[in-house]
Amino acid sequence: MSEYTFPFNTCEKPNKNGIAQPYSALFNLINCVIIFYFLLKTKQKYTFILLFSILCFELFHVFSHIVHIHGSIQINITHSLTYFMNLAFFYAFYCYTNKLPSYEFVFYLIALVCFDIYSIFNLTIIYYLLSQSAIFISLLVYYFPLLPNFIQNSVYQIIFLVVTIILLFLNEKYNCDKMIKIYPDFPYHIFIETTGIVLFYIICSNFYRL
């Protein structure tokens, strides 16, 4: 696949009538229930905002697998919601640690954002998936020494799962056509969604306590 555009090129054969990609929608709906459960357990404003941002992302994710809207509106909204999540992570880290990032780290983040914006207009989803993931992982690493042990212990798992999701996206980009030829009706995209459930479970089950 020369391009990978969410949700049109996700590797689940879409239906022409009804729910476009029911398996992916169902898995993300399960994810939303898990996130909502931990959202109700938050006790701090910053953790509520963090889990709320994740829930907004996943709710729109569900919608995008139910209805495919012509054009780039869905990928643009999804991408904007990743900014919301990253800002929410930064806000939570700042509120908990009361530490602003150094000027060097701020310039580094600005460089990542510039690359991300360039990617939006000139490259495919893989590149801005990489840039947004880099922003997220960089925040985790920067604030790592100041976070409690239960968050520190989860960071390694979170980074591993983020990298796994990126690799699964790359697999869909380059091998989806081949996989569909073998089993046309199998919803391969659920491998990404299942990994996403594990990722957000680990994030929410730990960060709601921050």
SEDO-695764 format. One record per residue (C-alpha): x, y, z; chain; residue in three letters. Coordinates in steps of 0.5 Angstrom, whole numbers, plus 500, padded with zeros to 3 digits. Layout:
SEDO-695764
ATOM     X     Y     Z   drendren   fiti
ATOM     X     Y     Z          A    ALA
...
END
This chain:
SEDO-695764
ATOM     X     Y     Z   drendren   fiti
ATOM   500   500   500          A    MET
ATOM   503   507   498          A    SER
ATOM   499   511   503          A    GLU
ATOM   496   509   509          A    TYR
ATOM   490   514   511          A    THR
ATOM   486   512   517          A    PHE
ATOM   481   509   517          A    PRO
ATOM   480   508   510          A    PHE
ATOM   486   503   509          A    ASN
ATOM   486   500   516          A    THR
ATOM   486   492   515          A    CYS
ATOM   479   490   516          A    GLU
ATOM   475   490   510          A    LYS
ATOM   470   495   510          A    PRO
ATOM   462   494   509          A    ASN
ATOM   458   498   504          A    LYS
ATOM   452   498   509          A    ASN
ATOM   452   499   516          A    GLY
ATOM   458   499   521          A    ILE
ATOM   464   500   516          A    ALA
ATOM   469   496   520          A    GLN
ATOM   465   492   526          A    PRO
ATOM   470   488   529          A    TYR
ATOM   475   494   530          A    SER
ATOM   469   498   532          A    ALA
ATOM   467   493   538          A    LEU
ATOM   474   493   540          A    PHE
ATOM   475   500   541          A    ASN
ATOM   468   500   544          A    LEU
ATOM   471   495   550          A    ILE
ATOM   477   500   550          A    ASN
ATOM   472   506   552          A    CYS
ATOM   469   502   557          A    VAL
ATOM   475   501   561          A    ILE
ATOM   478   508   560          A    ILE
ATOM   471   510   563          A    PHE
ATOM   471   506   569          A    TYR
ATOM   478   509   571          A    PHE
ATOM   476   516   569          A    LEU
ATOM   470   515   574          A    LEU
ATOM   476   513   580          A    LYS
ATOM   480   519   579          A    THR
ATOM   481   524   584          A    LYS
ATOM   485   530   581          A    GLN
ATOM   483   535   576          A    LYS
ATOM   489   533   572          A    TYR
ATOM   488   526   572          A    THR
ATOM   481   527   570          A    PHE
ATOM   483   531   564          A    ILE
ATOM   488   526   562          A    LEU
ATOM   483   520   562          A    LEU
ATOM   478   524   559          A    PHE
ATOM   483   526   553          A    SER
ATOM   484   519   552          A    ILE
ATOM   477   517   552          A    LEU
ATOM   475   523   547          A    CYS
ATOM   481   520   543          A    PHE
ATOM   478   513   543          A    GLU
ATOM   470   515   542          A    LEU
ATOM   472   518   536          A    PHE
ATOM   476   512   534          A    HIS
ATOM   470   508   535          A    VAL
ATOM   466   513   531          A    PHE
ATOM   471   513   525          A    SER
ATOM   471   505   524          A    HIS
ATOM   463   506   524          A    ILE
ATOM   463   511   519          A    VAL
ATOM   468   513   514          A    HIS
ATOM   467   520   512          A    ILE
ATOM   470   522   505          A    HIS
ATOM   476   526   505          A    GLY
ATOM   481   527   511          A    SER
ATOM   477   530   516          A    ILE
ATOM   477   524   520          A    GLN
ATOM   485   523   520          A    ILE
ATOM   485   531   522          A    ASN
ATOM   481   530   528          A    ILE
ATOM   484   524   530          A    THR
ATOM   491   527   530          A    HIS
ATOM   488   533   533          A    SER
ATOM   486   529   539          A    LEU
ATOM   493   526   540          A    THR
ATOM   495   533   541          A    TYR
ATOM   490   534   546          A    PHE
ATOM   493   527   550          A    MET
ATOM   500   529   549          A    ASN
ATOM   498   536   552          A    LEU
ATOM   494   533   558          A    ALA
ATOM   500   528   560          A    PHE
ATOM   504   534   560          A    PHE
ATOM   499   538   564          A    TYR
ATOM   499   532   569          A    ALA
ATOM   506   531   570          A    PHE
ATOM   507   539   571          A    TYR
ATOM   502   539   576          A    CYS
ATOM   504   533   580          A    TYR
ATOM   512   535   580          A    THR
ATOM   511   542   580          A    ASN
ATOM   517   542   575          A    LYS
ATOM   517   546   568          A    LEU
ATOM   521   543   563          A    PRO
ATOM   528   546   561          A    SER
ATOM   529   550   555          A    TYR
ATOM   533   545   552          A    GLU
ATOM   527   540   552          A    PHE
ATOM   522   545   550          A    VAL
ATOM   526   547   544          A    PHE
ATOM   527   539   543          A    TYR
ATOM   519   539   543          A    LEU
ATOM   518   544   538          A    ILE
ATOM   523   541   533          A    ALA
ATOM   518   535   534          A    LEU
ATOM   512   539   533          A    VAL
ATOM   515   542   527          A    CYS
ATOM   516   535   524          A    PHE
ATOM   509   533   526          A    ASP
ATOM   506   539   522          A    ILE
ATOM   511   538   516          A    TYR
ATOM   509   530   516          A    SER
ATOM   501   532   516          A    ILE
ATOM   502   536   510          A    PHE
ATOM   507   532   506          A    ASN
ATOM   508   525   509          A    LEU
ATOM   503   519   511          A    THR
ATOM   500   517   517          A    ILE
ATOM   506   513   519          A    ILE
ATOM   511   519   520          A    TYR
ATOM   506   523   524          A    TYR
ATOM   505   517   528          A    LEU
ATOM   512   517   530          A    LEU
ATOM   513   524   531          A    SER
ATOM   507   524   536          A    GLN
ATOM   509   517   539          A    SER
ATOM   516   521   540          A    ALA
ATOM   513   527   544          A    ILE
ATOM   509   522   548          A    PHE
ATOM   515   518   550          A    ILE
ATOM   520   524   551          A    SER
ATOM   515   527   556          A    LEU
ATOM   515   520   560          A    LEU
ATOM   523   519   560          A    VAL
ATOM   524   527   562          A    TYR
ATOM   519   526   568          A    TYR
ATOM   521   519   569          A    PHE
ATOM   526   521   575          A    PRO
ATOM   520   525   579          A    LEU
ATOM   514   520   578          A    LEU
ATOM   512   515   583          A    PRO
ATOM   515   508   583          A    ASN
ATOM   508   505   580          A    PHE
ATOM   508   510   574          A    ILE
ATOM   516   508   573          A    GLN
ATOM   515   501   573          A    ASN
ATOM   509   502   568          A    SER
ATOM   513   506   563          A    VAL
ATOM   517   500   560          A    TYR
ATOM   511   497   559          A    GLN
ATOM   508   503   555          A    ILE
ATOM   514   504   551          A    ILE
ATOM   514   497   549          A    PHE
ATOM   507   497   547          A    LEU
ATOM   507   504   543          A    VAL
ATOM   513   501   539          A    VAL
ATOM   509   495   538          A    THR
ATOM   503   499   535          A    ILE
ATOM   508   503   531          A    ILE
ATOM   511   496   528          A    LEU
ATOM   504   493   527          A    LEU
ATOM   502   500   523          A    PHE
ATOM   508   499   519          A    LEU
ATOM   506   491   517          A    ASN
ATOM   499   494   515          A    GLU
ATOM   502   499   511          A    LYS
ATOM   506   494   507          A    TYR
ATOM   503   487   508          A    ASN
ATOM   495   489   508          A    CYS
ATOM   494   487   501          A    ASP
ATOM   498   480   502          A    LYS
ATOM   494   478   508          A    MET
ATOM   487   480   505          A    ILE
ATOM   489   476   499          A    LYS
ATOM   490   470   504          A    ILE
ATOM   484   471   509          A    TYR
ATOM   480   476   505          A    PRO
ATOM   475   477   511          A    ASP
ATOM   479   477   517          A    PHE
ATOM   480   483   521          A    PRO
ATOM   487   484   521          A    TYR
ATOM   487   491   524          A    HIS
ATOM   484   488   531          A    ILE
ATOM   491   486   532          A    PHE
ATOM   493   494   533          A    ILE
ATOM   486   495   537          A    GLU
ATOM   488   489   542          A    THR
ATOM   495   492   543          A    THR
ATOM   491   499   544          A    GLY
ATOM   487   496   549          A    ILE
ATOM   493   493   553          A    VAL
ATOM   496   500   552          A    LEU
ATOM   491   504   555          A    PHE
ATOM   489   499   561          A    TYR
ATOM   496   500   563          A    ILE
ATOM   496   507   562          A    ILE
ATOM   489   508   566          A    CYS
ATOM   490   503   571          A    SER
ATOM   496   507   573          A    ASN
ATOM   495   514   572          A    PHE
ATOM   489   515   575          A    TYR
ATOM   492   514   582          A    ARG
ATOM   497   520   580          A    LEU
END
